Amino acid sequence: MTEAEETLRAVRIGGVDTLVIAGKQGPKVFTLQGAEHAYRVLIESMNEGALTLTADETILYANQCFARMVKCPLEQVIGSSFRRFLSATDRATLRSLLKRPDKSGSKIQILLNVDGGSQMPAQISIRPLARNGINRATISMVVTDMTEARYNEEMLRTLTHRVVQAQEVERGRVALELHDTITQPLCAILLRCQALEDKLSANAGPAKGEAMKLCEMLGQTAKEVERISRDLRPSVLEHLGLIEVLRGTGTEFAKRTGIFLKLACVELTTRLPEDIELALYRILQEALKNVQKHAHARHVTVQLTKPGDIVQLVIKDDGIGFNPDHHSTRRKGKDGLGLLGMRERAIYMGGALKIKSARRTGTEIEIRLPLPPDAIRR
């Protein structure tokens, strides 16, 4: 009876795969397929790599999909260290995650070393396993091949850049049209209206007053059209460079909004590349527009520096702040595209954009763009 109970206990915990039972016609072999069997079939048939690791990152189990990813025989994968498939930087990142594992799981992007010397972009999802006294595995991991996703991202980024280039061309055309067909006729009308006002005597009474108001309205309208034209394609940027357009934009913004703006720029001995100047200017435009519409700020600081082979622009306000992660996932309308457009401009130029913000603590936007070698030497 004791032996039968021990056998049943072993069957329940998965310690027995096969039973041999003696009968009248000789021994019979029964193969057991427990609850684990269906899960093993599922894991082996999935299109993602699946692994279980010990705390020291030794691979206890890997499915065939992971072996195909790294182009290595499965028998050489199981029992080896997972670190062999990672770069030094990714090893350090993974080690820090494994020291303090998140019970709800965590995800990181890595470059997986593939047999033959190549690398494959991948995402790994990590989750700690409960210890049951039998299975030594402490970590489960799912590895997703990100090659196609990265390719799609690059294609989308290239398309976005082409759209941006087309927008810049169209902005230039519209700016020229505004200047030639709107601003100049407005100025001509304003001059004739001023001449009419001068001809009216002081005794004209209401007519004199209406002429003065009309001249004032025409002057304000001409200035506004000129501002829109300048924002669309500032001639100052093309002829005098980024620093001058930053100064002009800052002065105009402070005058128009009443928000104090402090500008600090490093002296540049030479002009920056045209595409970098334009990217920084457009990002500043969008950032200041967000400050005006959403931040409720009283002060803004804009700082341009050039540390080594990097040009850096930092825009900081003392407004109400926001949660960048919540904002990016929630805002889907026209206004929500501003931060995305700023980030995409920076990424396409090979740089990065960081946003630091929280409720009631203001917002800081940092843009870092690498300079091409010829720009550094000048």
KAKAGI-V890837 format. One record per run of one state. SS is the DSSP state (helix for helix, strand for strand, loop for the rest). FROM is the first residue (numbers start at 1). LEN is the number of residues. If there is no record, write none. Layout:
SS/FROM/LEN, SS/FROM/LEN
This chain:
loop/1/1, helix/2/11, loop/13/5, strand/18/4, loop/22/6, strand/28/4, loop/32/3, helix/35/11, loop/46/3, strand/49/5, loop/54/4, strand/58/5, loop/63/1, helix/64/7, loop/71/3, helix/74/4, loop/78/3, strand/81/1, helix/82/4, loop/86/2, helix/88/12, loop/100/6, strand/106/8, loop/114/5, strand/119/10, loop/129/10, strand/139/7, loop/146/1, helix/147/53, loop/200/2, helix/202/3, loop/205/1, helix/206/27, loop/233/2, helix/235/5, loop/240/2, helix/242/16, loop/258/2, strand/260/6, loop/266/8, helix/274/22, loop/296/3, strand/299/7, loop/306/4, strand/310/8, loop/318/6, helix/324/7, loop/331/6, helix/337/12, loop/349/3, strand/352/6, loop/358/5, strand/363/8, loop/371/2, helix/373/5, loop/378/1
